[in-house]
Amino acid sequence: MTESNALDPEDRKIVTLARSARARNGVPEGAAVRDETGRTYVAGSVELASLKLSALRTAVAMAVASGARSLEAAAVVSDAEALPVEDLAAVADLGGPETPVLLASPDGTVRSTVSAG
């Protein structure tokens, strides 16, 4: 486990943004991604009758729709123990297989960091 205070400031920022999205929207997970220019995209999970998206896939989609060409990092705040393969694949599609993805608990403590690919 890594306390968010020990993180690089830019990684701490995306964990904080993901945590805020989760709390603000009352959803099971929040996510944030940082693109190649340093811009961030924040999202919560989407649960509609006709559409279900994880927070991370939603954040990646927002980045793509906004013109991002690559990702530097991603963060997810969730109670989940691991990230679905589909979520990691979305990050890898835009950022490449080495893009770090931080998984944090609701209190902001980073439990693991994995490569997208």
C-alpha positions in Angstrom: 0.0 0.0 0.0 1.1 3.5 -0.8 -0.2 6.5 1.0 -1.2 9.1 -1.6 1.1 11.6 0.2 4.1 9.5 -1.0 3.0 9.8 -4.7 4.3 12.1 -7.3 2.2 15.3 -7.1 0.6 14.7 -10.5 -0.3 11.1 -9.6 -1.7 12.3 -6.3 -3.8 14.8 -8.2 -5.5 12.1 -10.4 -6.2 9.9 -7.3 -7.8 12.9 -5.6 -9.9 13.7 -8.7 -11.0 10.1 -9.0 -11.9 10.0 -5.3 -13.9 13.2 -5.7 -15.8 12.0 -8.7 -16.8 8.8 -6.8 -18.0 10.7 -3.7 -19.7 13.6 -5.6 -21.7 11.3 -7.8 -22.4 8.5 -5.3 -21.1 5.9 -7.7 -19.1 2.7 -6.9 -15.9 3.9 -8.6 -14.3 7.1 -9.8 -11.4 7.5 -12.3 -9.1 10.1 -13.7 -6.6 9.9 -16.6 -3.9 12.4 -17.5 -3.0 12.9 -21.2 0.3 13.7 -22.9 -0.2 17.4 -22.3 -1.1 17.1 -18.6 -4.8 17.6 -19.1 -7.0 15.5 -16.8 -10.3 13.8 -17.5 -12.5 12.6 -14.6 -15.5 10.3 -14.6 -17.6 8.0 -12.5 -19.1 4.7 -13.4 -22.2 4.9 -15.7 -25.2 2.6 -15.0 -28.1 3.1 -17.3 -30.6 0.5 -18.6 -28.9 0.6 -22.0 -25.3 1.6 -21.1 -22.9 0.3 -18.5 -19.4 1.7 -18.4 -16.7 1.6 -15.8 -15.3 4.9 -14.5 -12.0 4.2 -16.2 -13.4 3.4 -19.6 -15.6 6.5 -19.3 -12.6 8.7 -18.5 -10.6 7.2 -21.4 -13.6 7.8 -23.7 -13.7 11.4 -22.5 -10.0 11.9 -23.2 -10.4 10.5 -26.7 -13.5 12.6 -27.4 -11.5 15.7 -26.3 -8.6 15.0 -28.7 -6.0 13.3 -26.4 -3.4 11.4 -28.4 -1.9 9.4 -25.5 -2.1 8.9 -21.7 0.6 9.4 -19.1 -1.3 7.7 -16.2 -4.6 6.7 -14.9 -6.2 6.2 -11.4 -9.2 4.4 -10.2 -10.8 4.7 -6.7 -12.9 1.6 -5.9 -13.5 -1.1 -3.4 -12.5 -3.6 -6.1 -9.4 -5.7 -5.5 -8.3 -5.6 -9.1 -9.2 -3.9 -12.4 -11.0 -5.7 -15.2 -9.0 -6.6 -18.2 -11.3 -4.4 -20.4 -10.4 -1.4 -18.3 -6.7 -1.9 -18.7 -7.1 -2.6 -22.4 -8.8 0.8 -22.9 -5.9 2.5 -21.2 -3.4 0.5 -23.2 -5.2 1.4 -26.5 -4.7 5.1 -25.9 -1.6 5.2 -23.7 0.3 2.0 -24.5 0.9 -1.1 -22.5 3.4 0.6 -20.1 0.9 3.3 -18.9 0.7 3.1 -15.1 -2.8 2.5 -13.6 -3.2 3.2 -9.9 -5.9 1.4 -7.9 -6.8 3.2 -4.7 -9.3 2.5 -2.0 -12.0 5.0 -1.2 -9.8 6.7 1.4 -7.2 7.5 -1.3 -4.6 4.9 -0.3 -3.1 3.4 -3.4 -3.3 -0.4 -3.1 -1.5 -1.3 -6.4 0.0 0.1 -9.5 -0.1 -2.0 -12.7 0.9 -1.5 -16.3 -2.0 -1.2 -18.7 -0.8 -4.0 -20.8 
